[in-house]
Amino acid sequence: MKPTQPTLSIITATYNAEEHLPRLIASLIAQTDPDFEWVVADGGSTDRTLELIEAATAKLKAVVVDSRPDFGIYDALNRAIRLASGDYYLVMGADDELFPEAVAQYKIACEETGADFVTANYYIGERDIASVWQPAWEWRKGMQAHVTGHAVGLAIRRTLHQRVGQYSRHFPLLADQLFVMQAIRAGARVARRDFIAGRFHPHGTSGSDLLGLIVELYRVQVRLGHSLLVQTLLLFYRIIRCWPRIQQQRSKFLL
């Protein structure tokens, strides 16, 4: 008897996302393989977010929604993972989009490889394509030495969290980096596929807090045991290289 194909949950954290959510919903409805569940952990939205999700339930096979105040995106994702039933899950931001063949391609890749992580390429914005960094220097690129990214580009075996733990609330911007690398160090296997899964739109908190992102990457890398000296030098290098953008973000914040 042919083995049953792995099941897939798509999980999304939302909060007042009515402006962007229709794009994600349309891409989920357009999937050539409709056999997946969409799990939404909402932070207590006060706009039309929940209304849009409710309307989508008539066009999607399975939708699970939990709305309550939370402590940020990783707290919401942890909640969504507990609610999910898929063998694997795929994180999609409220403003991201999935290309029509993505669910089918991810499920086939998970079945063929049996890997704990299946990573695919995706667009960042309109043109740039995320891919695995080569050479695979984890000390420099962190998670991107192993996978293309966390949202859109990575199917994750859900039971990994039983071995490695949840996303840490101590890392509000890069808990995904810490989890992925801890899982790999615990023996999780990565399979790479060259299909383009969708489009990631970098409009979230991490994209608007570049200095916080740089500092948190430093904290993650040091926690993982990379050289304190090397990581401190990289910290200062990244701050100097990105200083104009950091100043620009600071100016917008002060306005």
Secondary structure, DSSP 8 states (H G I E B T S, - for coil): -------EEEEEEESS-TTTHHHHHHHHHT-S----EEEEEE----SSHHHHHHHHTTTSSEEEEEE---SSHHHHHHHHHHH---SEEEE--TT-EE-TTHHHHHHHHHHHH--SEEEEEEEETTTEEE---SS--HHHHGGGGT-S-SBSSEEEETTHHHHH-S--TT-TTTHHHHHHHHHHHTT--EEEEEEEEEEE---SHHHH-HHHHHHHHHHHHHHTT--HHHHHHHHHHHHHHTHHHHHHHHHHHH-
